[in-house]
Each structure stands twice: as C-alpha cells, then as structure tokens.
Amino acid sequence: MAIVKSKLLKQLSRNYPNFLKKDLEKFTNIILSEIKKTLKRGERIELRGFGVFYTNIQKSRISRNPKTGEKVNTPEKKTIHFKMAKEMFKKLNNEDE
C-alpha cells in the first residue's frame, strides 16, 4: 500500500496535535517542492537515516514499438533513483543494530 499526501498529513496531525493542520500542510508542501526543485537542477538529496535521491541521464536511443515493431526515436531524459540508508534497511529487515 502506498502512502498518499493526505494520509501523511493525517498521521502528522495525530503525532503533533499542537500544530495546525494548515501549517503541517504548508510544511509538507515546502519540503516536497524543495525536493522537486533540487532534483530538477540535477543535484543529490540526502536524508540521513532514510536514503539518497539522485538523478541519472538516460541517453537518447532508437527503441521499438512492441505493438507494431516500428522504430521510434526516444529522446534523452532524466530518471530519479533512490538508495536506501543502512539504518532504514536494517529497520525494514528487522535486523538488530
């Protein structure tokens, strides 16, 4: 099951009842927009204890349409990658630290 922004905000408001919901939403929007801007600039994002987000450039290439077999030119594009931190890996796999 994926987490959506509304569920994240509900969880934050339960954990931090002294903050207003609109302030938590602003805070979450600021963090997500900064992550987007940083990735768009091609910079790396490191969240200690969680992981690292970074971009790679996928070269342009000639690919094939699987339905028709026709050759299609695929332009260069950026892809986002995530590498999990060791702490997160250990927590997910119930390993003792």
C-alpha positions as a Markdown table, in Angstrom:
| # | Residue | x | y | z |
|---|---|---|---|---|
| 1 | Met | 0.0 | 0.0 | 0.0 |
| 2 | Ala | 1.4 | 3.4 | -1.0 |
| 3 | Ile | 1.1 | 6.4 | 1.3 |
| 4 | Val | -0.6 | 9.5 | -0.2 |
| 5 | Lys | -0.1 | 13.0 | 1.0 |
| 6 | Ser | -3.5 | 13.2 | 2.7 |
| 7 | Lys | -2.7 | 10.1 | 4.8 |
| 8 | Leu | 0.7 | 11.5 | 5.7 |
| 9 | Leu | -0.9 | 14.8 | 6.8 |
| 10 | Lys | -3.4 | 12.9 | 9.0 |
| 11 | Gln | -0.5 | 10.9 | 10.6 |
| 12 | Leu | 1.4 | 14.1 | 11.2 |
| 13 | Ser | -1.6 | 15.8 | 12.8 |
| 14 | Arg | -2.1 | 12.8 | 15.1 |
| 15 | Asn | 1.5 | 12.8 | 16.1 |
| 16 | Tyr | 1.8 | 16.6 | 16.5 |
| 17 | Pro | -1.6 | 17.8 | 17.8 |
| 18 | Asn | -0.2 | 21.2 | 18.9 |
| 19 | Phe | 0.4 | 22.2 | 15.2 |
| 20 | Leu | -2.4 | 23.4 | 13.0 |
| 21 | Lys | -3.3 | 21.2 | 10.0 |
| 22 | Lys | -2.8 | 24.0 | 7.6 |
| 23 | Asp | 0.7 | 24.6 | 9.0 |
| 24 | Leu | 1.6 | 20.9 | 8.6 |
| 25 | Glu | 0.3 | 21.0 | 5.0 |
| 26 | Lys | 2.4 | 24.1 | 4.2 |
| 27 | Phe | 5.5 | 22.4 | 5.8 |
| 28 | Thr | 4.9 | 19.3 | 3.8 |
| 29 | Asn | 4.4 | 21.2 | 0.5 |
| 30 | Ile | 7.6 | 23.2 | 1.1 |
| 31 | Ile | 9.7 | 20.0 | 1.7 |
| 32 | Leu | 8.2 | 18.3 | -1.4 |
| 33 | Ser | 8.7 | 21.3 | -3.6 |
| 34 | Glu | 12.3 | 21.7 | -2.5 |
| 35 | Ile | 13.0 | 18.1 | -3.3 |
| 36 | Lys | 11.5 | 18.5 | -6.7 |
| 37 | Lys | 13.5 | 21.7 | -7.4 |
| 38 | Thr | 16.7 | 20.1 | -6.3 |
| 39 | Leu | 16.2 | 17.0 | -8.4 |
| 40 | Lys | 15.3 | 19.2 | -11.4 |
| 41 | Arg | 18.6 | 21.0 | -11.0 |
| 42 | Gly | 20.3 | 17.6 | -11.1 |
| 43 | Glu | 21.5 | 17.8 | -7.5 |
| 44 | Arg | 21.6 | 15.0 | -5.0 |
| 45 | Ile | 19.3 | 14.9 | -1.9 |
| 46 | Glu | 20.5 | 13.1 | 1.3 |
| 47 | Leu | 18.1 | 12.4 | 4.1 |
| 48 | Arg | 20.2 | 10.9 | 6.9 |
| 49 | Gly | 18.8 | 7.6 | 8.2 |
| 50 | Phe | 16.4 | 7.4 | 5.3 |
| 51 | Gly | 18.2 | 7.5 | 2.0 |
| 52 | Val | 19.5 | 9.4 | -1.0 |
| 53 | Phe | 17.6 | 10.6 | -4.1 |
| 54 | Tyr | 19.6 | 11.4 | -7.2 |
| 55 | Thr | 19.1 | 11.7 | -11.0 |
| 56 | Asn | 20.7 | 10.0 | -13.9 |
| 57 | Ile | 20.5 | 11.0 | -17.6 |
| 58 | Gln | 19.2 | 8.3 | -19.9 |
| 59 | Lys | 20.8 | 8.8 | -23.3 |
| 60 | Ser | 18.6 | 9.2 | -26.4 |
| 61 | Arg | 18.2 | 6.0 | -28.3 |
| 62 | Ile | 16.3 | 4.3 | -31.0 |
| 63 | Ser | 13.7 | 1.9 | -29.5 |
| 64 | Arg | 11.0 | -0.3 | -30.9 |
| 65 | Asn | 7.2 | 0.0 | -30.5 |
| 66 | Pro | 6.3 | -3.5 | -29.2 |
| 67 | Lys | 2.8 | -3.4 | -30.8 |
| 68 | Thr | 3.9 | -2.5 | -34.4 |
| 69 | Gly | 7.6 | -3.3 | -34.4 |
| 70 | Glu | 8.2 | 0.2 | -35.8 |
| 71 | Lys | 11.4 | 2.0 | -34.8 |
| 72 | Val | 10.9 | 5.1 | -32.5 |
| 73 | Asn | 13.3 | 7.8 | -31.5 |
| 74 | Thr | 13.4 | 8.1 | -27.7 |
| 75 | Pro | 14.8 | 11.4 | -26.5 |
| 76 | Glu | 17.3 | 11.9 | -23.7 |
| 77 | Lys | 15.6 | 12.1 | -20.3 |
| 78 | Lys | 16.3 | 12.3 | -16.6 |
| 79 | Thr | 15.4 | 9.4 | -14.2 |
| 80 | Ile | 15.2 | 9.5 | -10.5 |
| 81 | His | 16.9 | 6.9 | -8.3 |
| 82 | Phe | 16.7 | 6.2 | -4.6 |
| 83 | Lys | 19.3 | 4.4 | -2.5 |
| 84 | Met | 18.1 | 3.4 | 1.0 |
| 85 | Ala | 20.3 | 4.2 | 4.0 |
| 86 | Lys | 21.7 | 1.3 | 6.0 |
| 87 | Glu | 19.7 | 2.3 | 9.0 |
| 88 | Met | 16.4 | 2.1 | 7.0 |
| 89 | Phe | 17.5 | -1.3 | 5.5 |
| 90 | Lys | 18.1 | -2.7 | 9.0 |
| 91 | Lys | 14.7 | -1.4 | 10.3 |
| 92 | Leu | 12.8 | -2.9 | 7.3 |
| 93 | Asn | 14.5 | -6.2 | 7.7 |
| 94 | Asn | 14.2 | -6.4 | 11.5 |
| 95 | Glu | 17.9 | -6.6 | 12.0 |
| 96 | Asp | 19.5 | -5.6 | 15.3 |
| 97 | Glu | 21.9 | -2.7 | 15.1 |
